[in-house]
């Protein structure tokens, strides 16, 4: 790793440290509870709570490095959750007892893969911008969620599943493990494999990638499959524990995921970004939420502050990375 | 005219960036009615100097005088108000707006309540267009105009004020010969109105035809001003690079091999028709013609980026079907594209990854890309092509044009191609690196590669080619061998004046 990349990718971690210090100190004076902010259990919980958006954000990183965007992940998340919970109530599944669990997971993940593949194929074959395609599928997939069960929540609580989801291994919750393993696998995918290399190249300069004989379409398609899979994985992790999904669940998840990705330094224009930094972005956002809650701010304030910080961070980034000072300020 | 007051004078301009002295005491004066050439290699400081003049950058030291009045330029708008206007190489026009709106962008004539006075706008615009003698009117949509006419719009924009000095930055870069004539007429007219002109260009031909004096920059330093009539190309080149550039003819001394690539009656719609040629191993085949003659399009068709509408491509005497770059690469055809940055390189990636891009599929160990194999390839071609970079981790976007081009060439050489097509091998590359690239092309031919070189620069084509195909308006006009070709016959051929076909 060169000094340059450490500087660029280290920013988000420095920001996290600042947050930790700030909330610890501020918590001393403002907190309503007398528990310290940097409590170990509190931090473990924070990681667990980061997982649902975090897993999606990992997928979004790949999509954005590749030069695309996926707005349909929230709807994919919800539809996969519906499939997960509802499938366990189907007669033949119910008859299988706890063996229905892996099958239900399979159904849910398959749902995500299919929805992702549909997005990918549309982007690849029609050439329509990913923003538009996934804007359409966001609405369409959400429509499917409502068609499934109307305005009613879909519920099914399986205690084996709940036990699994609430389990802790080496201190970390199940959801955290999913997040970390997914991050590790994807980090490897993006930094060590041909697919990752080509994804960066396509995002950075699509024409040069075509001229180098890279099959651009399939790479784009696989990335959409991957983010679809991750959105459903996120649903599997979350709803195994909660056991009930509202048709509006997962709304705005796409925007939270993009926020985390951008905060982590991945460029909207593609070709640049890192899985690990996204993990940092996810944790930074969750820290902000928790920290602001800790010092007594309400939810509305939290969103306002996160919004302001996002803009401030990107402005700072722009100032630091501006090439020379030749750019015009208008 | 005895001692006329210069319309524009720069005195001892110094501009430093962190770690670099981009301009180191540059002085320049432009007399009324003078065309003053500003020359220098890429990175010599021309652009920085113009940015200082336009108020985009503030100099650390030195002063700008307009008609001997000290002036501090604060912005391009301010410069324009002072009568100093720029015609940039890259056009900055809004395609969807009319000519008139573009010309008066930001200063549209207004009526009460902020409404645009269209009548006055169109009348004023047509008045300006009339002086330029162009074939379009104020209401034309700019996107519908040719590049040359769009440039005229840029010039018209400069004429909305009474300019005292006009700076042309590489104005002929994308113009055909006929269009150049119109541009030169406009420049002459400005000259007649006692406007001072700074003319930035790399093209010696134009410089010697158009300008009165030539000022040369090198490494941010002022190297002197020559009177055009009293100097020659060698002297200017020497000032620019500190030595002269060898562009003598250099036909192959080695044996030529078999025919590697043959093209028969290849056509692609209106772009080019019935093009036939062949290139042998060890040979450099040059393609020369005007912009738009169809040279690049032929290369793109052979490389699978365009679908031909007729004809055959034969490789090693066997017909091949190429429908995508993937096919072309598999058959051993490589293309070093015209626009290195947009088409050839992934600028945000490092040197090594760029070089191994087309073959990274084959450099794997298990599911992972093998670092070792990649670095080995990079090291091999870095040494072979003498690529100067601190290491493979260096981002390609930070390299100089010459080194970037070598990365693209290395990328294809490492694939061991049969045919290497190089489109505009030295565009945007400074004079020093140019000869390196030329030598490299010759050396590749000597090693037995079949090389096709497409170029708009005649000295370059003459220098590197064993044979030259002259194209005009989508057709091959004539083929020359290195022995028989002369500058005159080549110019005639590409201008559509059919030379005798007694080859």
HADDOCK unambig.tbl for C-alpha pairs under 7 A between the chains (distance, minus, plus):
assign (segid A and resid 192 and name CA) (segid B and resid 368 and name CA) 5.24 0.50 0.50
assign (segid A and resid 192 and name CA) (segid B and resid 369 and name CA) 5.53 0.50 0.50
assign (segid A and resid 193 and name CA) (segid B and resid 367 and name CA) 6.36 0.50 0.50
assign (segid A and resid 193 and name CA) (segid B and resid 368 and name CA) 4.58 0.50 0.50
assign (segid A and resid 193 and name CA) (segid B and resid 369 and name CA) 5.16 0.50 0.50
assign (segid A and resid 194 and name CA) (segid B and resid 360 and name CA) 6.31 0.50 0.50
assign (segid A and resid 194 and name CA) (segid B and resid 361 and name CA) 6.02 0.50 0.50
assign (segid A and resid 194 and name CA) (segid B and resid 368 and name CA) 6.99 0.50 0.50
assign (segid A and resid 194 and name CA) (segid B and resid 369 and name CA) 6.05 0.50 0.50
assign (segid A and resid 201 and name CA) (segid B and resid 346 and name CA) 6.02 0.50 0.50
assign (segid A and resid 204 and name CA) (segid B and resid 346 and name CA) 5.95 0.50 0.50
assign (segid A and resid 204 and name CA) (segid B and resid 348 and name CA) 6.43 0.50 0.50
assign (segid A and resid 205 and name CA) (segid B and resid 346 and name CA) 5.32 0.50 0.50
assign (segid A and resid 207 and name CA) (segid B and resid 342 and name CA) 7.00 0.50 0.50
assign (segid A and resid 207 and name CA) (segid B and resid 343 and name CA) 5.39 0.50 0.50
assign (segid A and resid 208 and name CA) (segid B and resid 342 and name CA) 6.80 0.50 0.50
assign (segid A and resid 208 and name CA) (segid B and resid 343 and name CA) 4.44 0.50 0.50
assign (segid A and resid 208 and name CA) (segid B and resid 344 and name CA) 4.90 0.50 0.50
assign (segid A and resid 208 and name CA) (segid B and resid 345 and name CA) 5.66 0.50 0.50
assign (segid A and resid 208 and name CA) (segid B and resid 346 and name CA) 6.31 0.50 0.50
assign (segid A and resid 211 and name CA) (segid B and resid 325 and name CA) 6.06 0.50 0.50
assign (segid A and resid 211 and name CA) (segid B and resid 343 and name CA) 6.95 0.50 0.50
assign (segid A and resid 212 and name CA) (segid B and resid 357 and name CA) 6.48 0.50 0.50
assign (segid A and resid 212 and name CA) (segid B and resid 358 and name CA) 4.80 0.50 0.50
assign (segid A and resid 213 and name CA) (segid B and resid 325 and name CA) 5.20 0.50 0.50
assign (segid A and resid 213 and name CA) (segid B and resid 326 and name CA) 4.41 0.50 0.50
assign (segid A and resid 213 and name CA) (segid B and resid 329 and name CA) 6.83 0.50 0.50
assign (segid A and resid 213 and name CA) (segid B and resid 358 and name CA) 5.93 0.50 0.50
assign (segid A and resid 214 and name CA) (segid B and resid 358 and name CA) 6.74 0.50 0.50
